């Protein structure tokens, strides 16, 4: 169905010995594994922060373009304001994604904080009210990589999660198909520690909007955050995101030695399946391993991240031209992963993924 290149054929390898995913204080409630009506063999295309390859991320323009070009789901990253409203930004530090540094009235808000064990300097959403954030404008986060996107700098405001839900529903009506929202809880342990927990506010938006399993899938890198959402019994699928090094910060901060590598063993996957229906590994984690087969055997769907078109994000054999930011053969990479049997792809270029899915 999806042709593979000889140079990219995968050799399945065994996984390491199983190490238990931790028992946490939140109840592990089984979640529904499916969130869509897509038939087998038709992977879901998820617009990563919208269509971040073509528009500044997490903006109405980015989300709209993603859906216009065929994305099935759109992804907002959730962080709170000082008045505890969920807004969508890649990080709570906003100097790279807004024009906050050009606002002299907020110069004294610049500070240094420790977030998930890292020292970060800048401006943080939790130090601004929603009204204050609404005076800012979004800018391209990677201007040296995606200079073309800077033409849209200053055109979009910061959105609340509720506004993204409303936008998705409006786009669903316009295009005659259900567009799901795919929110990620960002730094949930950190925000809980400063009295701004994400999960209750997220649950409130889901309940108030009566979002069903086809309209919302919640993701996080922190299992305790997902387990808190599972305990809310919202009826929406949950997605355990998996990093490539170290372990989830909620476990690290609690002194639990479990790593992402441990979570990707058969035993770890079985534990994830007790509260989530999906895993989202880095795409590199599927190369030369049995992770995809093991996850499917555990009843989990698999959606690797993040697919991009620029050379620097592609395997060497798929790069074209001499520049790191020239476009390479992204279609060959999609064909490879679709041929492997992934259930979804998380991509900055949903239009390219949709075209690749057509074969």
C-alpha positions in Angstrom: 0.0 0.0 0.0 2.8 2.4 1.0 6.0 1.7 -0.9 9.2 1.6 1.2 12.7 2.6 0.2 15.3 -0.1 0.5 17.5 2.2 2.4 14.8 2.7 5.1 13.6 -0.9 5.7 13.3 -1.5 9.4 14.7 -4.5 11.2 12.6 -5.3 14.2 14.7 -5.7 17.4 13.9 -7.0 20.8 13.2 -4.7 23.7 14.9 -4.5 27.1 13.7 -6.3 30.2 10.4 -4.9 31.6 10.4 -2.4 34.4 7.2 -1.5 36.0 5.5 1.8 35.3 4.9 3.3 38.7 1.8 3.1 40.9 0.7 6.7 41.4 -1.6 8.4 43.8 -4.3 9.0 41.2 -6.6 6.2 40.3 -5.9 4.3 37.1 -9.2 4.2 35.3 -9.4 2.3 32.0 -10.0 4.7 29.0 -11.6 4.1 25.7 -9.0 3.2 23.2 -10.6 4.7 20.1 -11.4 8.3 19.3 -12.4 8.3 15.7 -14.2 6.6 12.9 -11.2 6.2 10.7 -11.1 2.7 9.1 -8.0 0.5 9.5 -5.2 1.5 7.2 -6.1 5.2 7.2 -3.9 6.9 9.8 -5.2 10.0 11.5 -3.4 13.2 10.6 -2.8 15.5 13.6 -1.9 19.1 13.0 0.9 19.8 15.5 0.0 23.1 17.0 -2.1 23.6 13.9 0.0 23.8 10.7 3.1 25.0 12.4 5.2 24.5 9.2 3.2 27.2 7.5 1.9 29.6 10.1 3.0 30.7 13.6 2.0 27.9 15.9 -1.1 27.8 18.2 -2.9 30.6 16.3 -6.3 30.7 14.7 -4.6 31.0 11.4 -2.5 27.9 12.0 -5.4 25.7 13.2 -7.6 26.9 10.4 -5.0 26.2 7.7 -4.5 22.7 9.2 -8.1 21.8 8.9 -8.5 23.4 5.5 -5.8 21.1 4.2 -7.2 18.0 5.7 -6.0 17.6 9.3 -8.3 15.3 11.4 -7.2 16.6 14.8 -5.6 19.9 15.9 -3.2 20.1 18.9 -3.3 22.9 21.5 -0.7 22.9 24.3 -2.2 24.1 27.6 -0.7 26.5 30.1 -2.6 28.7 32.7 -2.9 32.4 33.2 -2.5 34.1 36.6 -6.3 34.1 36.8 -6.3 30.4 36.0 -7.6 30.3 32.5 -6.2 27.7 30.1 -4.4 29.3 27.1 -2.6 27.7 24.2 1.2 28.2 24.0 4.1 25.9 23.3 5.5 26.8 26.7 4.5 29.0 29.6 7.6 31.1 28.8 6.3 33.3 25.9 9.2 35.4 24.7 9.7 33.2 21.7 6.1 32.9 20.7 4.7 36.4 21.3 5.8 40.0 21.1 5.9 40.4 24.9 9.5 41.8 24.8 8.3 44.8 22.7 5.8 45.8 25.5 7.5 48.2 27.9 4.6 47.9 30.3 5.6 44.3 30.9 9.3 44.8 31.2 9.3 44.2 34.9 7.6 40.8 34.5 10.8 39.3 33.0 12.2 36.8 35.5 13.9 33.5 36.0 12.1 30.4 37.2 12.8 26.7 37.7 10.4 24.7 35.5 10.7 20.9 35.6 14.2 21.2 37.0 15.4 23.6 34.4 16.3 27.3 34.9 14.3 29.4 32.4 14.4 33.2 32.0 11.7 35.2 30.3 8.0 36.1 30.6 5.6 33.4 31.9 1.9 33.0 31.3 1.2 32.4 35.0 2.3 36.0 35.7 -0.3 37.5 33.3 -4.0 37.8 33.5 -5.9 36.7 30.4 -6.8 40.3 29.7 -3.1 41.2 29.7 -2.2 38.2 27.5 -4.8 39.3 25.0 -2.8 42.5 24.4 0.0 40.5 22.9 0.4 39.1 19.4 1.8 35.8 18.3 5.1 35.4 16.4 6.9 32.6 14.6 8.8 30.6 17.2 11.5 29.4 14.7 12.2 32.4 12.5 15.6 31.1 11.4 14.1 27.8 10.3 10.8 29.1 9.0 11.5 32.7 7.9 8.5 32.5 5.5 6.2 32.3 8.5 7.4 35.6 10.0 5.2 37.4 7.4 2.3 36.5 9.7 3.9 37.8 12.9 1.5 40.1 14.8 -1.7 39.0 13.1 -3.0 36.6 15.8 -3.9 36.9 19.4 -3.2 34.3 22.1 -6.1 31.9 22.2 -7.8 30.2 25.2 -8.5 26.5 25.1 -12.2 27.3 24.9 -11.6 29.4 21.8 -9.8 26.5 20.2 -12.7 24.2 21.0 -15.1 26.7 19.5 -12.9 27.1 16.4 -12.8 23.3 15.9 -16.5 23.1 16.1 -17.0 25.9 13.7 -14.5 24.3 11.2 -16.3 21.0 11.7 -19.5 22.6 10.5 -17.8 24.4 7.6 -16.1 21.3 6.3 -18.7 18.7 7.1 -16.5 16.4 9.3 -15.6 16.2 12.9 -12.4 18.0 13.8 -11.1 16.8 17.2 -9.0 18.8 19.6 -5.9 17.1 21.0 -4.9 19.1 24.1 -1.6 18.5 25.9 -1.2 19.3 29.6 2.2 21.1 29.8 4.3 21.0 33.0 1.3 19.8 35.1 3.4 19.0 38.1 5.0 22.4 38.1 1.6 24.2 37.7 0.1 22.0 40.5 3.0 23.1 42.8 2.1 26.8 42.3 -1.6 26.4 42.8 -2.7 26.4 39.2 -3.5 22.8 38.4 -4.4 22.1 34.8 -6.6 19.0 35.1 -9.7 20.5 36.8 -9.9 23.4 34.3 -9.4 21.0 31.4 -12.1 18.7 32.7 -14.4 21.7 33.1 -14.0 22.8 29.5 -14.6 19.2 28.3 -17.7 18.8 30.5 -19.1 22.3 29.7 -18.7 21.7 26.0 -19.9 18.1 26.2 -16.9 17.0 24.2 -17.2 13.3 23.2 -14.6 10.7 22.3 -14.6 11.8 18.6 -14.1 15.5 19.6 -11.3 15.3 22.2 -8.3 13.3 23.1 -6.1 14.4 26.0 -2.4 13.9 26.0 0.5 14.4 28.5 4.1 13.3 29.1 3.2 12.9 32.8 1.2 9.7 33.6 -0.2 11.2 36.8 -1.8 14.0 34.9 -3.5 11.5 32.6 -4.6 9.4 35.5 -6.2 12.5 37.1 -8.1 13.1 33.9 -9.0 9.4 33.8 -10.4 9.7 37.3 -12.7 12.5 36.1 -14.5 9.8 33.9 -15.0 12.2 31.0 -15.3 9.5 28.4 -12.5 10.9 26.2 -9.5 8.9 25.2 -6.1 9.5 26.7 -2.7 9.5 25.1 0.6 8.9 26.9 3.3 10.8 25.2 6.8 9.3 25.5 10.2 11.1 25.4 13.5 9.7 24.2 15.6 10.2 27.3 15.0 10.3 31.1 11.6 10.0 32.6 8.4 11.9 33.1 8.9 14.9 35.4 6.1 13.9 37.8 8.0 10.6 38.4 11.4 12.2 38.6 10.2 14.8 41.1 8.7 12.0 43.2 12.0 10.0 43.2 10.6 7.3 40.9 13.4 5.9 38.7 11.0 4.8 35.9 12.2 6.0 32.5 10.5 6.4 29.2 12.5 3.5 28.0 11.0 1.4 30.8 7.5 2.6 29.8 8.1 1.3 26.3 8.7 -2.3 27.3 5.8 -4.8 27.1 5.2 -4.6 30.8 5.3 -0.8 30.7 2.9 -0.7 27.8 0.5 -3.0 29.7 0.5 -0.5 32.6 -0.1 2.4 30.3 -3.1 0.5 28.8 -4.7 0.5 32.2 -5.4 4.3 31.9 -4.7 5.3 28.3 -5.7 4.1 24.8 -2.8 5.7 22.9 1.0 6.2 23.1 2.8 8.9 21.3 6.5 8.1 21.0 9.2 10.1 19.1 9.2 8.7 15.6 12.8 7.5 16.1 11.6 5.1 18.8 9.9 3.0 16.2 13.0 2.5 14.1 14.6 -0.9 14.6 12.5 -1.9 17.6 9.4 -3.9 18.3 7.6 -1.0 20.0 4.8 -0.7 17.4 4.0 -4.4 17.5 4.3 -4.5 21.3 2.0 -1.5 21.7 -0.6 -3.0 19.4 -0.4 -6.3 21.3 -1.2 -4.3 24.5 -4.3 -2.8 22.8 -2.7 0.6 22.4 -2.8 2.8 19.3 0.4 4.5 18.2 0.9 8.0 16.9 4.6 9.0 16.5 5.8 12.7 16.5 6.9 15.0 15.0 7.0 14.9 11.2 8.6 17.9 9.5 9.7 18.6 5.9 13.0 20.4 6.5 16.2 18.5 5.8 17.5 18.9 9.4 14.5 16.9 10.6 14.7 14.1 8.0 17.0 11.0 7.8 20.2 11.8 5.8 19.1 9.7 2.8 15.9 11.8 2.4 17.5 15.2 2.4 17.5 17.2 -0.7 19.6 20.3 -1.6 22.3 21.8 0.6 20.5 23.8 3.1 19.4 22.5 6.6 16.0 24.2 6.0 15.5 23.1 2.4 12.6 20.7 2.0 13.6 17.0 1.6 11.6 14.0 0.6 9.0 14.1 3.3 6.6 11.9 1.3 9.1 9.0 1.5 9.2 9.3 5.3 5.4 9.3 5.6 5.3 6.3 3.3 7.7 4.4 5.6 5.7 5.0 8.7 2.3 4.5 7.1 3.7 1.2 5.7 4.7 0.2 9.2 1.1 0.5 10.3 1.1 3.5 12.6 -2.4 4.7 13.7 -1.7 8.5 13.5 1.1 11.0 12.7 1.7 14.2 14.5 3.0 16.7 11.9 3.9 20.4 11.4 2.8 19.9 7.7 -0.7 18.2 7.8 -1.2 19.0 4.1 1.8 16.9 3.2 0.7 14.1 5.4 -2.8 14.1 3.9 -1.3 13.9 0.4 1.0 11.1 1.4 -1.9 9.2 3.0 -3.7 9.2 -0.4 -0.7 7.2 -1.8 
